[in-house]
Amino acid sequence: MNDTSGSLVRLDDTALALAETADDLRGRTVVDRNGDEVGDVDGLIVDEEERRARFLEVGSGGFLGLGEKRQLVPVDAITRIDDDKVHISAERTHVAGGPVYDPEMVPEARYYEDLYGYYGFSPFWTPGYMDPGFRR
């Protein structure tokens, strides 16, 4: 494992700006491949060096922020972006069954590697990785 994964930070916790402002998907609704709502993009996990989003922080459930669950979904899962929605290749139940994300904790590199594996993608720090770019 490469220590590049250690350069991942929560965008809201930094003064960074994304390399492409159009890639800021916060506030949009995430829908699965069946068109079912998964949750909302509450934040982005970005690569500090390249200032590119690597994970969507998706909040779902709860009421007025209480009881809300958060999961990270690799941007590689994005299949399409509309004005107000982000479409992903996974099903809602798959996202809901994924590891819960706690923004108060600082995840270790293994956490991110496991997330990529859970969704069936290679980590961005592996040799031969092709950045999918956002599909608009």
N, C-alpha and C positions, 0 to 999 in steps of 0.2 A: 504494500500500500504506500502511496506517495503522500508526503505531508502537505501537498497542495490542498487537500480537503480541509486543512486547518485554516485556510484563508477565507472560509465561509463565515459570513456575518449576517445578522438580521438587519436589513436596510434601515428600519426605523430606529435602530440603536446606533446609527452612525451619521456622519455628516456627508456621506457619499451621495453622489447622483449617479443614476444608471448611465451607461455609455449611450444608450438610445432611450430618450425619454418616452417614446411610444411603447416601450416594453414594460412600463409601469402598469400592472394589471390590478393593483389594489382597488378594492371596492366592487369588482365585477363578480357576478355569480358564476360558479363552476357547475357545469352539467356533464353527466357521464355520457358514454357512447349511446345510451338509449334515450337521451334527452331528459333524464331525471336529475333534479337538482341535488347537488352534493353539499354545497355550502357557499361561502363567500371567500374571496381572496382577502384575508386580513393582513397579510404581509408578504414579503419576499426575502428569501435567503439568497445572498449574492456573493459572488467571488470578488473579493476586495481588489485583486490585481486587475482583472479585466472589467470590473463593474458591470457584470452580466448576471441576470437572475439565473439561479440554478434550481431553486425549489419555490413552489407556491405554498404559502402558509394558509391552509384552508380551515376555516372555522365552521362548525356545524352544530346543530342542536342547541339546547339551552334557551333561556329567555332573558333578555336584557343583559346578556353577557354571563349570566350565572348558569353553570352546568354545561357550558359550551366545550366541545371537544375540538382539538386542533390536530391536524395531520399535515405532514409535508408531502407534496406531490412533485416529482421531478418535472421540470419544464419540458423534458423530452416526451412526456405523456400528452402534451397539448396537440390537438389535431386541427383546431380552428379557433379563431378569435373573432367575435362579433363586437359591436359597439358596447354591449353590456354583459356579454357572456364569454366564458372561456370553456371550450369543449375539450374533454380529455378522453383518452382511449380506454381508461379503466371504468369498471362499473362502480356505482355508488357503494355497494356492499364490500367491494374490494378495498376501497379507500377507507371505509368505516372500520374494517378489520385490520388496518395497518397500525404501525406503532404510533402511539399518541405523542405529540410534540408539546413540550413545556418550554415556552420562551424564557423562563427564568433559569433554566439549566443551560450549561454550555455542553452540547453534545460532542462526543469524541468522534474521531474520523471513522471509526467502525460503524457508528450509528448511520452516517450518511451512506457508507458503502452498502450496508444492509438495506437501506431504503431503496437504493438503485436496484438491488437484487430483487426486492419485493415486487417492484413494478416491471422487472424484466429488462432493465437498461444497464449499460455499462457506465461507470462513473466518468465524469468529464476529465478526470486526471489520468485515465488509463491511456496507454499508447493506442493510436489509431482512432481515438474518439472523434466523431464528427458532430459538431454543434448543430442541432436541428434548426436553430433559429425559430422564431415564432412564425407560425403559419397564419397568415391573415387572409 
